[in-house]
Each structure stands twice: as structure tokens, then as C-alpha cells.
Amino acid sequence: MSLEPVDVLIIGAGASGAAIAYSLAETRMQIVALEQGGWMNPLTYPSTGRDWEARAWGDMSINPNRRGLASDYPVNDSNSPISVANFNAVGGSTILYAGHYPRFHPSDFRVRSLDGVGDDWPIDYATLESYYEENDRITGVSGLTGDPAYPPKEVPMPPVPLGKAGAALAKGFNELDWHWWPSDTAVATEDYDGRAQCINLGACLSGCAQGAKATTDITYWPHAVRAGVEVRTHARVREITLDDAGMANGAIYYDEHGVEQFQPAHVVIMACNGVGTPRILLNSKSERFPNGLANSSGLVGKNLMFHPYSMIRGIFEEELDGPKGPSVCIQSQEFYETDSRRGFLRGFTYEINRGNGPVTTALHGMLSGRIPWGEGHHEGFAKLQNRVTGMVGICEDLPEEHNTVTLDATLTDAHGIPAPKIDYTLSDNSLKMLEFSVERATEVLRAAGAVDVYHESPIAVGGWHLMGTARMGTDPQRSVVNEWGRSHDVKNLFVVDGSIFVTSAGVNPTRTIQALALYVADKMKQNLANLFD
């Protein structure tokens, strides 16, 4: 069935889709967003019940293969040490993120010039600075001004309290005279834009029932919907189609009843993350683009970047916060910029977390032998419960063309659309950075008073950040989209999610993804008269 044409069709209603819809709404164009998930009901989030830890490994798991919800698609990541994490709903993966919300550094846009690796971005920090500020205002960011690791910036709300865990880790960093600072977080520490402040429910990674965590279903989307944008849920897109002139003219999708629909559009915007976007583009084959839509460069699906994560935890004698949230409180960027003496290029951020819930504590304790089975079990558990805290090292991942998203030859989703296949290996640079991050974090934890330390590196279920598979650039042979997100090959096709990242930086990407989406929207509005030239 073919529907009435719209001016702008956005594929995906997560972090980037929400931001660009909000910004473009002021044009009064007819805008429709297709989202294969639905609207979330906070009353059903795990933190409203006692089984919140179990559900974090079930229907609210970060891993789509483990969740297996009707809104999910399978991902073949058997050829990767890191599995993909995502979520399909209005709000996308912001539903399940921790809310750690740093900006890129100015150096992150100049990696080739500074360190001779990767490529420089065609834009810089100054280009995005005003869009960072706009995004911070809409999202509602908590933090503390004056961080010496960054250029001057303001944040709308006071920082998340350090708590016992943050104070303990800060003591360790102080002992070593290393940088730390209260994290910028997408968590409201006071009432903000109709959202109530955080009340420390915990379980931040499986949805915030309080509404304090800034998921885009409660930040950008209410404003966009009131401005006239339509969000069409349970719409699973199969492919983007072309007209005879080689312009995108809409999308074929399956509606909530499994009926095939065609939504015509004058402009198509991809906002499906660094795995979902190349999946659809590669599946959109035609005589003009036999290797996938907008893929004359051959780079759609290549240069996948993950952010390898190390996790380092310390056990303390005194009782700390346990799982009481927000889950993030402080960060350190002591090892962010390149120092050749370390044996690797670029660097990482330490994101300091709080602690685990009782079930996770018991499982980790038993599997590691720290809590015995049978006799002595309760005594062993008491020594760990609310006494574990630590950090993750968010390591910059360098772009490498052999790290790819392709279409699986046999695995499909419920509608027969080929599933994405991940082929990814850790570089020597990443392995050295991970090892270094574990060693330095161990020093911090010991300095903070930890009596025991353990780690996992890389975190196998840590593929939260999906970047680089439709990179931006000025050279059509070395990039998929131009410096403002427009396809080199198809002039009315745009990409605004993490796919367009040139490098990954050593920080979580969501704040930059949303700033980029606002920037692309602004460029589109400035060029409406000659958008397709």
C-alpha cells in the first residue's frame, strides 16, 4: 500500500532521530518518523518491581539477541569479542543508557593531524559548540562547571552527588594526584522541563521510572510531537527506494500487522545507529547501487567502532552505596590525550560507577570463588554486599576498514529482512590501552582502600556505542556523507546517527550524536532553497 507523500521521512526515533525531528519541526514541513519499536510505559520498567535485576538479563537486557522482543532484530556477532547493545523503541538506546554524558574534546576532531592515525573530521569542536549548548538545554544536563579537561562550558543543573562510592574513588585519584571531576550526566538533579528529579531508584540501565534520566521519548519527542511531527511506531523498514532520477523517494516498511507499506517522501533521513543504518542501506540494492544505497565508496558498513570497555572493581571493608543510583557520579580523563610513553595512541575516560544489586553481587561472588557454595555462603555474601565499586575504561577505538557490518546470508528478522553480521577484531592499540587502563584503575582502587580488585577486559557485552559505518568527509571516495550529513551519492538522503563518526573519541557518543543531528538540521534549514544542489 502506498501512503500520501511527506516532506521528510526519518528512519528511527532514538537519540538522533528525535533531535533532528525537533529542530526541523519549526519549518512546518510534514515530518514522519518510522520506529520499529513502540512508546515505553515507565510503569513497566524493572525498577518498579523486585525482579529488576532478573529483567535486566531478560526483556530489558541491553542485548537484542537475549531480549528477543517482537521489536528486535537478531544480530550475528559471533565473529566479535564484543556483542552489540541496542534497544528499539521511541527513545532508542537512550532507554537503557546510564546517562553518562560527556562531550568530545577539541582534539578528537583532529586525530590525523595530532597523532597520524584515523582521519580528521571535516568539522571541529567550534562547529558543534552552539549545538552542544542547545542539546544540553533540551536534554537537561547535570554537572559542575570548570573541568580543566575541557574548554569552558556551562551545564543547566548541579552535579549528581558523589555518594560514598564517588567519594571513595575521588580519594584514590587524589592520592595519585590524577584528574577527576563530577560527571556530566543526562540525569535531572532538580525538577526540569516537566521531569522530576532523581530519587536514586537505581536500575538506571533498564529504564528510569522516575523520568529523571533524559531519554528522548520524554525530552525531545514531546516537543516535536506538539509541533506536528508524527511518530509511527511498530514500523519495520526494509529498504529505501529510488526514483528514476536516482533520488530517494521513500521507504518500504512492515506495519504493526505485518502488512507491507510504502511511505513516499521528498527527503529521507537515516537515524538507526551504526548497525541499523548500514543494514538498511546495504539491503537497499538497485541497478544504480548494486552494493547498497549510497555506497559508491564501498564504505557503508566499514570502519565499525565500538569503544572497547574495561571493567575494574574493588572490594572495600566499609559499606558503600550499592546499586543506589544514578549509576554514574565522577569521571577521570587523566589518560585521555596521547602520551607515546604508554605504548599506544589516543586514550580513554574512566567512568566511575557505584555498585551492584544483591543478585549480581551473589552471582559474581560465587562465580569468582569469593562467595562459597553451601557453608559460609551468607558470611561471604555479607563481605561483598554494598562493598563493591569501581569504574570502566572507555577506550578510543580507531577506525579500521576490516571491522564491518554486512548482511547475514541466512539469518533474518521476523519479516525476512537480512540480519546484520558483525566482523570485528581488537587492534593491538586497543589491547594495549585496555591493559593500561586495568593497571592504572587497580592503582586507584588500592589507593582508595580496596582490599581486593578484579576486572573484565574487554567487557564482552559492552557494544553500547556503534559508530563509523557511514562516515562523513569531503572526499566522496573516502566517505559516505558530506560534512553536514548529506549522502554524496543521493542528494536527498541524510544520515545523522553514530554511523557518520569519523573517529570514536574516548567518551560516550550520545551527546555528540545529538549535537550533530541539530547541526545537520540547521544546515538543512539554511539550504532549503537549494538542498539538493
C-alpha positions, 0 to 999 in steps of 0.5 A: 500500500502506498501512503500520501507523500511527506516532506521528510521521512526519518528512519528511527526515533532514538537519540538522533532521530528525535533531535533532528525531528525537533529542530526541523519541526519549526519549518512546518514541513510534514515530518514522519518518523518510522520506529520499529519499536513502540512508546515505553510505559515507565510503569513497566520498567524493572525498577518498579518491581523486585525482579529488576535485576532478573529483567535486566538479563531478560526483556530489558537486557541491553542485548537484542539477541537475549531480549528477543522482543517482537521489536528486535532484530537478531544480530550475528556477532559471533565473529566479535569479542564484543556483542552489540547493545541496542534497544528499539523503541521511541527513545532508542538506546537512550532507554537503557543508557546510564546517562553518562554524558560527556562531550568530545574534546577539541582534539578528537576532531583532529586525530590525523593531524595530532597523532597520524592515525584515523582521519580528521573530521571535516568539522571541529569542536567550534562547529558543534559548540552552539549545538552542544549548548542547545542539546544540553538545554533540551536534554537537561544536563547535570554537572559542575562547571570548570573541568580543566579537561575541557574548554569552558562550558556551562551545564543547566543543573548541579552535579549528581552527588558523589555518594560514598562510592564517588567519594571513595574513588575521588580519594584514590585519584587524589592520592595519585594526584590524577584528574577527576571531576563530577560527571556530566550526566543526562540525569535531572538533579532538580525538577526540569522541563516537566521531569522530576528529579532523581530519587536514586531508584537505581536500575538506571540501565533498564529504564528510569521510572522516575523520568529523571534520566533524559531519554528522548521519548520524554525530552525531545519527542514531546516537543516535536510531537506538539509541533506536528511531527508524527511518530509511527511506531511498530514500523519495520523498514526494509529498504529505501527506494529510488526514483528514476532520477536516482533520488530517494523517494521513500521507504518500504516498511512492515506495519504493526500487522505485518502488512507491507507499506510504502511511505513516499517522501521528498527527503529521507533521513537515516537515524538507526545507529551504526548497525541499523543504518548500514543494514538498511542501506546495504539491503537497499540494492538497485541497478544504480547501487548494486552494493547498497544505497549510497555506497559508491565508496564501498564504505557503508558498513566499514570502519565499525567502532565500538569503544572497547570497555574495561571493567575494574572493581574493588572490594572495600571493608566499609559499606558503600552505596550499592546499586543506589543510583544514578549509576554514574557520579565522577569521571577521570580523563587523566589518560585521555590525550596521547602520551607515546610513553604508554605504548599506544595512541589516543586514550580513554575516560574512566567512568566511575560507577557505584555498585551492584544489586544483591543478585549480581553481587551473589552471582559474581561472588560465587562465580569468582570463588569469593562467595562459597557454595553451601557453608559460609555462603551468607558470611561471604555474601555479607563481605561483598554486599554494598562493598563493591565499586569501581569504574570502566575504561572507555577506550578510543577505538580507531577506525579500521576498514576490516571491522564491518557490518554486512548482511547475514546470508541466512539469518533474518528478522521476523519479516525476512529482512537480512540480519546484520553480521558483525566482523570485528577484531581488537587492534593491538592499540586497543589491547594495549590501552585496555591493559593500561587502563586495568593497571592504572584503575587497580592503582586507584582502587588500592589507593582508595582502600580496596582490599581486593580488585578484579576486572573484565577486559574487554567487557564482552557485552559492552557494544553500547556505542556503534559508530563509523559505518557511514562516515562523513568527509569531503572526499566522496571516495573516502566517505559516505556523507558530506560534512553536514550529513548529506549522502554524496551519492543521493542528494536527498538522503541524510544520515545523522546517527553514530554511523557518520563518526569519523573517529570514536573519541574516548567518551560516550557518543550520545551527546555528540550524536545529538549535537550533530543531528541539530547541526545537520538540521540547521544546515538543512534549514539554511539550504532549503532553497537549494538542498539538493544542489 
